[in-house]
Structures are given as structure tokens and as C-alpha cells.
Amino acid sequence: MTLLPSADAAFATAAEATGGSDGSVIERSWATPDAFAVIFDRYADDIHRYIARRLGSDTADDLMAETFVIAFQRRRRYDLSHAHARPWLYGIATNLIGRHRREEARRLRALSRMAALPPGREESGPEEAVTERLGAGGTHGTVAGALAALPARYRDVLLVIAWGELDYEEAAQALGVPVGTVRSRLHRARTGLRRALGGPDRTPSTAPQKETDHG
């Protein structure tokens, strides 16, 4: 699959176009399309890793490429006030993953059947440890099954933060929702996982109690 128009030329000139914020690189690519290769070089590995953890390596190859094709096509609509393009790219990738919900759920359920977490591990740590565990250890055993059972909108927030390493504001930008909705969905995802993993139901007093978009 072709990554970008004139991809060979783009990669050949990438070294000449380095430097500056993502926003400045994207703005430069309006007049010099080959400059967009810098964005690919900076983030392709991260985007591929994120997609692969959700859908597997084979699907990740195509969706990573499609992510950058779409980004290239939409580059003139990029908000140049955002110096970093990571949230924008993760948002595109997450939308593409959304077309493969059934595949993701099947993969997670298969992982759940293949392995199980060591006894007792599911019950340790506070609610936030769920995100830390996902970031460090991936999906296997009971965690995979619990992820499969989450509503897709909660899973997206949880994984774009745990695996995309976005903060709340970046996750909101990526997913096109308010920050309050990100916090609410993340709280609900963590709570849902803890319940599925057999841990105590801890609800901090500062946790949001409802989503701002009712969904």
C-alpha cells in the first residue's frame, strides 16, 4: 500500500526538512508535500505499535499506512496552533480501529482464553494501576477478556492514554470529546476493569460521576 504520494521522493528529502514543531512541518508541507515525510518518520513506529497492540501486526501494517495517507490528505485542515501532531494522528488511527471493533473484540477474547494472569495479581493496586498495568504489560489473560467487555468508547479512552501515552487534553483532542468526557470515560473504564478482574470497587471522591456528553 502506498504511504504517501511520491513516497520515495518524500523519504529522500526527509533529512532536508527536519527541525521545527510538527505544526511548522505540516505548514511547510502545504507548499512542499515531501516535507510531510518528517511527520511519518517521527510517529510511524508509535502509531504502528498502538494499532498492533489493539488489532495485531498484520492489520497494523495497513492501518498505519492508511493513517498517514489520511493525515497527508487532511494536512491543510490541521490546526497549526497545536505544536504536536501526536493526538491528531492517534485520533485518525483510533477512528480506523473503530471499523474493526468485532476483530478487536475477537482478538481480546482469544488472548483471554490463551492465558491467565497469575493468582492474586488481579486484586492488587488502586484503580489507576489498571492503566499502569496496561501500559507496561499489554493484554493477556483476564485483562484481555475484561477489555473485550468494555464499551468501545471507554476502551478507546483507556488505550489511547495507556498505549498512546496521551494526557487527558491530548486524548480529548484525539477523540474529539471534551476533557471532562475523557475523565469520565477513563474512570468508568478503570472501574469496569477492576470489577471484571475481581478487585474492590474504589471510587475516589474526586472522580466524575457522569459523562458530559451522556455517552
Disulfide bonds with the S-S distance in Angstrom:
none
